Amino acid sequence: MAEKCAERLEIPLRQRFRKLSKGNRAKVWLLLALAQKADLLILDEPTSGLDPFMTDALLKLLAEETAGEPRTVFFSSHHLAEVEQICDWVGIVDEGRMLLEARLEDIRENYRLVIAAGNGLPAAPKAPVVTVTRNGEFSRYLLARDAETFTAALRGQGASVTAVTPPNLREVFLELVRKEEPCTSGNAGATPAQPSFPS
């Protein structure tokens, strides 16, 4: 296991640790963590200091070493594209508050960003709407579910729906950090911050 990891991460094993670069030192620490085969592995920003090639190699190695095994990897990162690449469950935290905890697949299947233009559109979040922002005549909604029903209702009010798209994790995060209160597990519908509108 250790030799395989060292080879995949291109760690120069014959070189003294104190003479290694910062990136190679980080890879040694990761090798030591992975080689333990612990039931719970906690990694805080594990790709820090790694180039894109090594980052990809590490993420693939983590996926391979934990696939089909009763092991949990707690992976903390600000690089949300990496989180999307490797994680099954995600938790979005802002200033120590858990804003969302859900299966990544559920977010991909159910969450939608809706952009619409018109008069008298909903101006405050109400389930399934998670957040509302307004820019001129356009309103932007993040929905946790039921996008088709919501957009049909908007069109029924005479609104023009210009986009209905599945958001990536970065977009979900940017929308959710506006919330005032933490939500419960699996529910992003806690009391949101009231959006500000142009006067």
N, C-alpha and C positions, 0 to 999 in steps of 0.2 A: 504493500500500500504506500509506504513512505517513498520508496524508490519511484513508483509510478507517478506520484504527485510531483516529486522533484523533477522528473523528466518533463512532465507536461508543463510545469511552471518555469522550466529552464533555470533551475537554481544551481549555481556553481558549488557543488558540495565539497570540493577540495579546497575551497577558499575559506580563510578564517572569517568568522562572523563580523568582527570589528572592521574588516576591510571591504565588506560588501557595501554596495550602494543602498540608498534609502529604499528604493523599490525592491531590491533583492532581500533586504532585511524583512520587509513586509511579507514577502513570499515565504520566507523561512517561518515566520510566526504563523502564517496560514497553514503551512505544511504541518507544523506541530499540532495545530488545532484539529486539522482533518484526520491526522494519523491516529488520534485517540479513539475514533469511531464512537463518540459519546452519543447517548440518546438525545441530548439537547445540546446544540451548538449555537452559541450566541456570537454573532459577527457584527461589529460596529464599523460601518464604512469600510468593508474589507477590500474594496478596489482602490482605495486612496493611494496615490503614488504609482499606480500601474498604468502602463500605456494601453490603448484600446485592444491590441492583440492579446496581451496578458489578461486584461479584464474579461475578454470573451472566453479565454482558456479557463480561467478560474470559475466563471459561471457554469460552463459546461461540465467542469470537473465536479462542482457541487451537485449539480443535477444528477450526474451519473452515480456518484457515491451514495446518494440518499434515495435514489429511485427504488421503489419496492421494499424499502426497509422501514421499520417502525422508528424512524428518527425525525426529529424536528430541528430545523435550522431557523433561528430567529435572526433575520437579516435586516439591519437598519441602514438606510441609505437615503441621501438627498438626490441620487441619480434615479429618477423614476422610470426611465427606460430600462434600467437594469432590473428594477423591481418587477416590471412587467415581463421581463424575459425569464425570470426564475421562480417567482412566487406563486403559490396557490391561493393563499389568503393574504389580504393586505389590511393594514391599519393606517389611517391617516391621522397624524398627531400635529397639533399646532399649539405651541407654548404650553406643553404638558397636558393638553386636552385631547382626548380621543374623539375625533370628529366622525370617523367611519371605520367600521370593521366588517369586512365582507369577503366572500369568495371573489377572486378576480374575475372568474368566469361569469358570475352574477352581474358584476359591474358592466362587463362587456355586452352581455345580453340585454340588460334592462335599462341602463342609463342612457339618456339622450340629451343633446343640446338642441334646443329649438330656438330659432330666430324668427320673429314675426314683426310685421308693421301694421299699424292700425290705431284706431281711437278706442278708448275705453277698455284696453287690455288689462288682464290681471296685473296688479302692481305690487302685490305682497305674496310671499310664498305660502302655499297651502297644499297639502299632500294631493298629488304626488310631486308637486313642484318643490324643489329643494332650495333654489336661489333664483332671484330675479334681479337683473340689472337692466338699465335703460340708457340708450345712447341716441339722442334725438328722437326720431319717430320709431326707432327699432327697440324691441324688447328681447332680451336674451334669457332663456329659461333653462335651468338644469333640472331634468326630471329623473326620478328614481325608478319610474315604471310608467306604463300606460301612455306612451307617447302618441300612439295613434288616436286614442280617445281624446287626449288633450288638444292635439292639433285639429281634429275634426270640430271640437267645440270652438276653437279660435276662428276657424273658417266660417262657422255658423254665425259668428259675431261680425262677419265681414272683414276679418283680418287677412292679410296676405302672409302666408308662411313661406319664408324664403329658404329655410334650411332645417333639416332634421338629420343630425349626424351623431354617431356613437363617439363619445369623447374618449381621449386617451387619459391615462392616470394623471398626467400633469394637469390637464384641463379640469379634471374633477377636483384635484387638490386646490387649484387656484380659486375655484368657485366655493369650495367648502370652508376655506379659511376665513370667510366673512361671517361665519356663524358665531353666535354669542354663547351658546350653551352646548355642552357635550351631548352627544346622542347615545342611545343604548346600542348594544351589540347588534350589528346587522341593519341598523336603521339610521339613515342620514336625515331623518325628518324632525330633528329637535327644533326648538324655537330658534329661528334664524334672526340675524341682524336685519333691521329694516333698511331697505335700499334707499339711497338718496336719489332724488330726481332733480333734473335741472329746473330752475325757476323760470 
